[in-house]
Amino acid sequence: MELAVESLETPALTKAQLAELLFDQIGLNKRESKDMIDAFFDLVTDSLVEGADVKISGFGNFQIRTKAPRPGRNPRTGEPVAIEARRVVTFHASPKLKEQVQMAVIGG
């Protein structure tokens, strides 16, 4: 099933717009659409918080990476600052997504 998103007015796709697309194109009611989108993002968030990778076939992988502490510098003052260790989320697009994006760029 392909969802049409040509009607989007902003360059960003929001959760509200995703829920609206489910309502318009799949026929879920608005409450079910919003609940489904919220449940999906809650599941992804909870998995990442627990340290699990999230793999979405044909889209990509979200992974948690631990960054070590390191010395840094305040760009405004030039003063040395210690940057603490932290966990960050990384995303790696699947080859299928990369291909689709590339085809859109070259007019395919």
Residue pairs with C-beta under 8 A, 6 or more apart in sequence:
1 25
1 26
3 21
3 25
4 21
4 25
5 13
5 17
5 21
8 17
15 34
15 37
15 38
15 41
16 34
18 33
18 37
19 30
19 33
19 34
19 36
19 37
20 30
20 33
22 28
22 32
22 33
22 36
22 37
23 29
23 30
23 33
26 33
28 36
44 54
44 62
47 53
47 54
48 54
48 62
48 64
48 89
51 64
52 64
53 61
53 62
53 63
53 64
54 61
54 62
54 63
55 61
55 62
56 62
56 94
57 94
58 94
58 96
58 97
59 93
59 94
59 96
59 97
60 91
60 92
60 93
60 94
60 97
61 91
61 92
61 94
62 89
62 90
62 91
63 89
63 90
63 91
63 92
64 87
64 88
64 89
64 90
65 87
65 88
65 89
65 90
66 85
66 86
66 87
67 85
67 86
67 87
67 88
68 85
69 82
69 83
69 84
69 85
70 83
71 80
71 81
71 82
71 83
72 80
72 81
72 82
72 83
73 79
73 80
73 81
74 80
74 81
93 101
102 108
